Amino acid sequence: MGKLPSLEEARRMIRDSSLTWNQHVEAAGVITSSKESSYGDLLACLRVRGLPSEWAACSLYTRTGRARQDDRIESIILDHDDWQNYLEQHEHPA
């Protein structure tokens, strides 16, 4: 297994559409596990479907305290615009 990217590298990677999905997963793993990542970093992860967006949504729920509708996996909001609006309305700067 190779060395994980730094947070700065992961921030660049998650926004680089020329990278592979696997590289985006790696970047999202670093971003979502770092307390120093920003809401903007997590929002960028939401733009990559699958694991990156799911991890980002879980991190956003934890950081913001936003309530979920219920415990079903389908109730997790993965929509970038929905989260951006929520953060703006609740004064969490991205």
C-alpha positions in Angstrom: 0.0 0.0 0.0 1.3 3.4 -0.9 1.6 6.5 1.2 -1.6 8.5 1.6 -1.6 12.0 0.3 -1.4 15.0 2.6 -4.5 17.0 3.3 -3.2 19.7 0.9 -2.7 17.1 -1.8 -6.1 15.5 -1.1 -7.7 18.9 -1.5 -6.2 19.3 -4.9 -7.0 15.8 -5.9 -10.7 15.8 -5.0 -11.2 18.8 -7.3 -9.2 17.4 -10.2 -11.7 15.8 -12.7 -8.9 14.1 -14.7 -8.0 11.8 -11.8 -9.5 8.3 -11.4 -12.4 7.4 -9.1 -9.9 5.4 -7.0 -7.8 8.5 -6.5 -10.9 10.5 -5.6 -11.7 7.8 -3.0 -8.2 8.1 -1.5 -8.5 11.9 -1.4 -11.9 11.8 0.2 -10.7 9.4 2.8 -8.0 11.8 3.8 -10.3 14.8 3.8 -13.2 13.2 5.7 -10.9 11.9 8.4 -9.1 15.2 9.0 -10.4 17.6 11.6 -8.6 20.4 9.6 -10.6 19.9 6.4 -13.1 22.6 5.7 -16.8 22.5 4.8 -15.7 23.5 1.3 -13.4 20.4 1.1 -16.4 18.2 2.2 -18.6 19.8 -0.4 -16.1 19.1 -3.1 -16.2 15.4 -2.0 -20.0 15.4 -2.6 -19.4 16.0 -6.3 -17.8 12.6 -6.6 -20.5 9.9 -6.6 -20.3 6.8 -4.4 -18.0 6.5 -1.4 -16.6 10.0 -1.5 -20.0 11.6 -1.3 -21.2 9.2 1.3 -18.2 9.7 3.5 -18.5 13.5 3.1 -22.2 13.5 4.0 -21.5 11.4 7.1 -18.8 13.9 8.1 -21.1 16.9 7.4 -23.9 15.3 9.6 -21.4 14.8 12.4 -19.8 18.3 12.2 -23.0 20.2 11.8 -25.4 18.2 14.0 -27.9 18.2 11.2 -30.7 15.7 12.0 -31.5 12.9 9.6 -35.1 12.0 8.7 -34.6 8.4 9.9 -32.0 5.7 10.1 -32.5 4.4 6.6 -29.4 4.7 4.3 -31.7 6.4 1.8 -32.3 9.3 4.1 -28.7 10.5 3.9 -28.6 13.7 1.8 -25.8 13.5 -0.8 -26.8 16.5 -2.8 -24.1 19.2 -3.0 -26.6 22.1 -3.4 -28.7 21.0 -0.6 -25.7 20.8 1.8 -24.4 24.2 0.5 -27.8 25.8 1.2 -27.9 24.2 4.7 -24.5 25.4 5.6 -25.3 28.9 4.4 -28.6 29.0 6.3 -27.0 27.7 9.5 -23.9 30.1 9.3 -21.3 27.4 8.6 -19.0 29.1 6.1 -17.8 26.8 3.3 
